[in-house]
């Protein structure tokens, strides 16, 4: 009977851990922070912070407009900035073995306004994401991209 109790306890522990990981993972993989600025000032500040650090901002998507044009008039403001640091991107993409990372490139930073008019900045947790890749990608994303993105956001979002 002790073995059966041990087995059931073990299986319950594994199950509880899996459920906890499943529930917590989205909150860990994505950073959602409140901006110190207005909506448009947040978008402009992120763009300026990126450009000032030698990053490119090839596209800013107006998701609110896209959804409103599709008939969803109640959509709050949402913009997504695509940002890219060309030297980091090159160092990731120069090896064919790492080109699959293009699926998460360029980096995206979302600015959205919730129903209470609070402005948020959401982005992937690049530091955590980097741990799932090989040494080259892990180094570039974890030690450069994640650090630079955090520096860009320092004066824009409230510290947690």
Backbone as JSON, one array per atom type, in Angstrom:
{
  "sequence": "XXXXXXXXXXXXXXXXXXXXXXXXXXXXXXXXXXXXXXXXXXXXXXXXXXXXXXXXXXXXXXXXXXXXXXXXXXXXXXXXXXXXXXXXXXXXXXXXXXXXXXXXXXXXXXXXXXXXXXXXXXXXXXXXXXXXXXXXXXXXXXXXXXXXXXXXXXXXXXXX",
  "N": [[0.82, -1.2, 0.0], [2.03, 1.25, 0.63], [3.67, 1.81, -1.57], [1.76, 2.27, -3.56], [0.5, 4.56, -2.51], [2.67, 6.31, -2.62], [3.12, 6.39, -5.4], [0.66, 7.49, -6.31], [0.76, 9.97, -4.99], [3.07, 11.02, -6.19], [2.24, 11.19, -8.89], [0.11, 13.0, -8.61], [1.56, 15.23, -7.76], [3.18, 15.71, -10.02], [1.17, 16.3, -11.86], [-0.01, 18.61, -10.68], [2.16, 20.35, -10.83], [2.46, 20.54, -13.61], [0.02, 21.79, -14.3], [0.32, 24.22, -12.92], [2.59, 25.27, -14.25], [1.54, 25.52, -16.83], [-0.4, 27.47, -16.39], [1.15, 29.64, -15.45], [3.11, 30.12, -17.4], [2.35, 31.78, -19.72], [2.27, 34.33, -18.49], [4.9, 34.59, -17.76], [6.3, 34.5, -20.16], [5.55, 36.72, -21.55], [5.88, 40.19, -21.15], [4.06, 42.63, -19.51], [3.57, 45.85, -19.0], [2.8, 48.93, -17.3], [2.55, 52.05, -18.83], [4.23, 55.2, -18.32], [3.44, 57.29, -19.74], [1.26, 59.04, -22.1], [-0.84, 57.45, -24.6], [-0.06, 57.99, -27.39], [2.34, 59.33, -26.87], [3.78, 57.28, -25.68], [4.12, 55.45, -27.82], [5.67, 57.1, -29.52], [7.9, 57.54, -27.85], [8.98, 54.97, -27.55], [9.7, 54.43, -30.2], [11.62, 56.47, -30.59], [13.51, 55.8, -28.58], [14.4, 53.35, -29.56], [15.52, 54.04, -32.1], [17.48, 55.87, -31.25], [19.3, 54.11, -30.15], [20.39, 52.82, -32.27], [18.72, 51.01, -33.44], [16.26, 49.86, -35.82], [13.02, 50.86, -36.94], [10.99, 49.42, -38.72], [8.22, 49.25, -39.18], [5.08, 50.36, -38.0], [2.24, 49.13, -36.76], [-1.18, 49.88, -36.9], [-3.35, 48.55, -35.12], [-5.84, 48.98, -33.96], [-7.14, 50.6, -35.91], [-7.19, 48.8, -38.06], [-8.92, 46.8, -37.05], [-11.2, 48.32, -36.5], [-11.82, 49.14, -39.09], [-12.68, 46.72, -39.98], [-15.13, 46.55, -38.87], [-15.33, 46.56, -36.08], [-16.07, 48.68, -34.02], [-15.77, 49.31, -31.32], [-13.17, 48.91, -30.49], [-10.32, 49.48, -28.51], [-7.39, 51.66, -28.39], [-4.59, 50.34, -30.06], [-1.34, 49.68, -30.94], [1.37, 48.25, -32.72], [4.79, 48.05, -32.66], [7.32, 47.18, -34.85], [10.56, 46.33, -34.22], [14.06, 46.39, -34.85], [17.42, 45.41, -34.51], [19.9, 45.74, -36.61], [22.58, 44.63, -36.58], [22.52, 42.71, -34.54], [20.51, 41.1, -35.59], [21.74, 40.21, -37.97], [23.87, 38.71, -36.87], [22.47, 36.64, -35.69], [21.19, 35.51, -37.91], [23.13, 34.77, -39.76], [24.02, 32.16, -39.68], [22.81, 29.25, -41.11], [21.61, 27.3, -39.52], [20.41, 28.73, -37.5], [18.44, 30.25, -38.65], [15.74, 29.71, -38.38], [14.81, 31.23, -36.33], [13.8, 33.48, -37.37], [11.08, 33.41, -37.27], [10.27, 34.76, -35.01], [11.07, 37.29, -35.45], [10.99, 40.63, -36.84], [11.61, 42.0, -33.53], [8.75, 42.63, -31.52], [6.87, 45.24, -30.1], [4.15, 45.99, -28.25], [1.73, 48.51, -27.82], [-0.94, 49.31, -25.91], [-4.23, 50.41, -25.01], [-6.25, 49.94, -22.26], [-9.68, 49.16, -21.24], [-10.07, 50.97, -19.22], [-8.63, 53.12, -19.92], [-5.94, 52.95, -19.35], [-2.58, 52.9, -20.26], [-0.62, 50.41, -21.69], [2.44, 48.57, -22.14], [3.46, 45.9, -23.95], [5.48, 43.04, -24.44], [7.6, 40.38, -25.69], [9.27, 38.33, -23.32], [12.33, 38.49, -23.73], [14.72, 37.74, -22.5], [14.04, 35.42, -21.04], [13.03, 33.89, -23.17], [15.35, 33.49, -24.66], [16.69, 31.42, -23.44], [15.82, 29.06, -24.49], [17.15, 28.46, -26.78], [20.01, 27.65, -28.9], [23.59, 28.19, -28.26], [24.6, 30.53, -29.73], [22.28, 32.07, -30.49], [21.11, 32.27, -27.97], [23.05, 33.81, -26.64], [23.06, 36.27, -28.15], [20.33, 37.12, -28.08], [19.72, 36.92, -25.32], [21.83, 38.32, -23.98], [22.13, 40.71, -25.3], [19.89, 41.72, -26.98], [17.69, 41.48, -25.11], [18.69, 42.96, -22.95], [19.09, 45.5, -24.1], [16.47, 46.13, -24.91], [15.22, 46.3, -22.41], [16.59, 48.53, -21.37], [15.65, 50.45, -23.19], [12.99, 50.68, -22.41], [13.11, 51.68, -19.85], [12.63, 54.42, -19.08], [10.07, 54.7, -19.85], [8.12, 52.88, -18.94], [6.52, 51.95, -15.82], [8.48, 50.78, -13.13], [8.53, 47.37, -12.04]],
  "CA": [[0.0, 0.0, 0.0], [2.9, 2.42, 0.65], [4.1, 2.08, -2.94], [0.61, 2.85, -4.26], [0.36, 5.94, -2.01], [3.8, 7.05, -3.16], [2.86, 6.56, -6.82], [-0.45, 8.44, -6.45], [1.3, 11.27, -4.57], [3.99, 11.47, -7.24], [1.45, 11.57, -10.06], [-0.6, 14.24, -8.27], [2.57, 16.29, -7.75], [3.53, 16.0, -11.42], [-0.01, 16.94, -12.44], [-0.13, 19.96, -10.12], [3.27, 21.13, -11.39], [2.13, 20.79, -15.02], [-1.06, 22.79, -14.33], [0.91, 25.5, -12.5], [3.45, 25.74, -15.34], [0.66, 25.91, -17.93], [-1.06, 28.72, -16.0], [2.13, 30.7, -15.24], [3.98, 30.32, -18.55], [2.05, 32.98, -20.51], [2.65, 35.52, -17.72], [6.36, 34.66, -17.72], [6.83, 34.66, -21.51], [5.21, 38.06, -22.04], [5.95, 41.27, -20.17], [2.98, 43.61, -19.68], [3.9, 46.91, -18.05], [2.03, 50.15, -17.45], [3.35, 53.18, -19.29], [4.2, 56.46, -17.59], [3.1, 58.31, -20.73], [0.01, 58.87, -22.84], [-0.74, 56.43, -25.65], [0.78, 58.43, -28.52], [3.69, 59.62, -26.36], [4.44, 55.98, -25.46], [4.55, 54.97, -29.14], [6.77, 57.96, -29.97], [9.07, 57.34, -26.98], [9.58, 53.67, -27.9], [10.35, 54.6, -31.5], [12.82, 57.29, -30.39], [14.48, 55.02, -27.8], [14.97, 52.34, -30.46], [16.37, 54.72, -33.09], [18.63, 56.44, -30.54], [20.24, 53.03, -29.84], [20.83, 52.2, -33.5], [17.73, 50.05, -33.91], [15.37, 50.31, -36.89], [11.59, 50.66, -36.7], [10.5, 49.35, -40.1], [6.77, 49.29, -39.33], [4.2, 50.52, -36.85], [0.91, 48.66, -37.14], [-2.31, 50.45, -36.17], [-4.28, 47.42, -35.0], [-7.17, 49.53, -33.71], [-7.7, 51.0, -37.2], [-7.46, 47.59, -38.84], [-10.11, 46.15, -36.5], [-12.34, 49.21, -36.71], [-12.15, 49.04, -40.52], [-13.36, 45.43, -40.16], [-16.44, 46.63, -38.24], [-15.27, 46.47, -34.62], [-15.96, 50.08, -33.64], [-15.47, 49.48, -29.9], [-11.78, 48.54, -30.2], [-9.47, 50.52, -27.91], [-6.17, 51.92, -29.16], [-3.55, 49.3, -30.06], [-0.33, 49.78, -32.0], [2.5, 47.34, -32.56], [6.01, 48.51, -33.32], [8.34, 46.19, -35.19], [11.87, 46.94, -34.03], [15.13, 45.48, -35.26], [18.8, 45.89, -34.41], [20.46, 45.02, -37.75], [23.79, 43.85, -36.3], [22.09, 41.53, -33.8], [19.77, 40.25, -36.53], [22.73, 39.57, -38.83], [24.61, 37.7, -36.12], [21.58, 35.49, -35.5], [20.77, 34.91, -39.17], [24.23, 34.38, -40.66], [24.13, 30.69, -39.69], [21.57, 28.61, -41.56], [21.02, 26.53, -38.42], [19.67, 29.63, -36.63], [17.49, 31.06, -39.42], [14.36, 29.45, -37.94], [14.46, 32.26, -35.36], [13.08, 34.54, -38.09], [9.66, 33.33, -36.91], [9.99, 35.73, -33.94], [11.76, 38.53, -35.81], [11.7, 41.44, -35.87], [10.99, 42.1, -32.21], [7.5, 43.39, -31.51], [6.48, 45.9, -28.86], [2.75, 46.41, -28.37], [1.23, 49.56, -26.94], [-2.4, 49.25, -25.95], [-5.0, 51.11, -24.0], [-7.32, 49.06, -21.8], [-11.01, 49.77, -21.13], [-9.99, 52.04, -18.22], [-7.73, 54.14, -20.51], [-4.57, 52.77, -18.87], [-1.71, 52.54, -21.39], [0.28, 49.29, -21.38], [3.47, 48.16, -23.1], [3.62, 44.44, -23.86], [6.52, 42.5, -25.32], [8.1, 39.08, -25.29], [10.35, 38.31, -22.34], [13.42, 37.98, -24.55], [15.69, 37.08, -21.63], [13.56, 34.06, -20.81], [12.95, 33.2, -24.47], [16.69, 33.16, -25.15], [17.16, 30.2, -22.79], [15.33, 27.91, -25.24], [17.88, 28.36, -28.03], [21.42, 27.27, -28.84], [24.5, 29.19, -27.68], [24.7, 31.78, -30.48], [21.03, 32.81, -30.34], [20.97, 32.54, -26.54], [23.94, 34.93, -26.31], [22.63, 37.52, -28.79], [19.02, 37.54, -27.57], [19.74, 37.07, -23.86], [22.82, 39.27, -23.47], [22.12, 41.97, -26.03], [18.53, 42.17, -27.3], [16.89, 41.63, -23.89], [19.26, 44.05, -22.15], [18.82, 46.76, -24.79], [15.03, 46.41, -24.84], [14.94, 46.75, -21.05], [17.09, 49.9, -21.29], [14.74, 51.31, -23.96], [11.73, 50.83, -21.69], [13.35, 52.16, -18.48], [12.0, 55.72, -18.81], [8.73, 54.69, -20.45], [7.19, 52.08, -18.12], [6.74, 51.91, -14.37], [9.24, 49.62, -12.66], [7.68, 46.49, -11.26]],
  "C": [[0.86, 1.27, 0.0], [3.36, 2.81, -0.75], [2.98, 2.75, -3.72], [0.4, 4.31, -3.82], [1.46, 6.84, -2.58], [3.57, 7.36, -4.64], [1.75, 7.6, -7.05], [0.02, 9.85, -6.07], [2.22, 11.86, -5.62], [3.22, 11.96, -8.45], [0.65, 12.85, -9.81], [0.36, 15.43, -8.27], [2.97, 16.7, -9.16], [2.38, 16.74, -12.09], [-0.16, 18.38, -11.98], [0.96, 20.88, -10.68], [2.97, 21.49, -12.84], [1.04, 21.87, -15.14], [-0.51, 24.16, -13.96], [1.77, 26.09, -13.62], [2.6, 26.25, -16.51], [-0.01, 27.25, -17.64], [-0.07, 29.89, -15.93], [2.93, 31.06, -16.49], [3.62, 31.55, -19.38], [2.46, 34.26, -19.79], [4.16, 35.69, -17.66], [6.93, 34.99, -19.1], [6.57, 36.06, -22.07], [5.28, 39.05, -20.89], [4.84, 42.25, -20.49], [3.17, 44.65, -18.59], [3.06, 48.15, -18.33], [2.97, 51.29, -17.83], [3.18, 54.38, -18.37], [3.61, 57.57, -18.46], [1.72, 58.07, -21.33], [0.23, 57.84, -23.95], [0.23, 56.86, -26.76], [2.2, 58.76, -28.07], [4.47, 58.33, -26.09], [4.96, 55.43, -26.77], [5.75, 55.77, -29.62], [8.03, 57.72, -29.16], [9.76, 56.01, -27.28], [10.33, 53.78, -29.22], [11.65, 55.39, -31.35], [13.9, 56.51, -29.63], [15.16, 53.98, -28.68], [15.96, 52.99, -31.43], [17.63, 55.29, -32.44], [19.7, 55.39, -30.23], [20.69, 52.28, -31.1], [19.91, 51.09, -34.01], [16.92, 50.68, -35.03], [13.93, 50.04, -36.45], [10.93, 50.6, -38.08], [8.99, 49.5, -40.25], [6.11, 49.52, -37.98], [2.79, 50.16, -37.33], [-0.15, 49.32, -36.28], [-3.41, 49.38, -36.13], [-5.7, 47.91, -34.73], [-7.85, 49.89, -35.04], [-8.07, 49.78, -38.04], [-8.75, 46.91, -38.36], [-11.35, 47.01, -36.66], [-12.78, 49.18, -38.17], [-12.89, 47.74, -40.84], [-14.71, 45.4, -39.42], [-16.48, 46.55, -36.73], [-15.03, 47.85, -34.03], [-15.55, 50.29, -32.18], [-14.03, 49.15, -29.52], [-11.02, 49.72, -29.62], [-8.18, 50.65, -28.72], [-5.14, 50.8, -28.94], [-2.62, 49.56, -31.24], [0.79, 48.8, -31.68], [3.67, 47.89, -33.35], [6.9, 47.32, -33.6], [9.68, 46.9, -35.05], [12.96, 45.91, -34.32], [16.48, 46.15, -35.06], [19.55, 45.1, -35.49], [21.68, 44.16, -37.45], [23.45, 42.58, -35.5], [21.37, 40.55, -34.74], [20.74, 39.5, -37.45], [23.46, 38.45, -38.11], [23.77, 36.48, -35.77], [21.4, 34.76, -36.82], [21.89, 34.46, -40.09], [24.43, 32.88, -40.72], [22.79, 30.09, -40.09], [20.85, 27.88, -40.43], [20.17, 27.41, -37.5], [18.57, 30.42, -37.35], [16.03, 30.82, -39.03], [13.87, 30.51, -36.95], [13.74, 33.43, -36.05], [11.58, 34.52, -37.77], [9.3, 34.31, -35.8], [10.72, 37.05, -34.19], [10.89, 39.32, -36.77], [10.98, 41.44, -34.52], [9.73, 42.95, -32.33], [7.28, 43.99, -30.11], [5.07, 46.43, -29.08], [2.46, 47.51, -27.36], [-0.28, 49.48, -27.05], [-3.01, 49.99, -24.78], [-6.12, 50.17, -23.57], [-8.64, 49.83, -21.67], [-11.04, 50.92, -20.13], [-9.05, 53.15, -18.65], [-6.31, 54.08, -19.95], [-3.73, 52.28, -20.06], [-0.7, 51.5, -20.92], [1.31, 49.13, -22.5], [3.66, 46.66, -22.89], [4.67, 43.99, -24.87], [6.92, 41.11, -24.83], [9.2, 39.26, -24.25], [11.55, 37.66, -23.04], [14.5, 37.28, -23.71], [15.3, 35.64, -21.36], [13.51, 33.26, -22.11], [14.32, 32.7, -24.93], [17.18, 31.82, -24.61], [16.75, 28.93, -23.55], [16.12, 27.65, -26.52], [19.32, 27.92, -27.79], [22.29, 28.44, -28.41], [24.56, 30.53, -28.41], [23.45, 32.64, -30.27], [20.82, 33.19, -28.88], [21.82, 33.76, -26.14], [23.4, 36.24, -26.87], [21.31, 38.01, -28.19], [19.1, 37.81, -26.06], [20.65, 38.17, -23.36], [22.83, 40.62, -24.18], [20.7, 42.49, -26.25], [17.73, 42.43, -26.02], [17.38, 42.81, -23.06], [18.93, 45.4, -22.79], [17.34, 47.12, -24.76], [14.65, 46.91, -23.45], [15.4, 48.19, -20.85], [16.16, 50.87, -22.02], [13.48, 51.63, -23.16], [11.88, 51.53, -20.33], [12.64, 53.47, -18.15], [10.57, 55.79, -19.31], [7.73, 53.98, -19.56], [7.53, 52.22, -16.65], [7.52, 50.65, -14.02], [8.31, 48.7, -11.9], [8.36, 46.09, -10.01]]
}
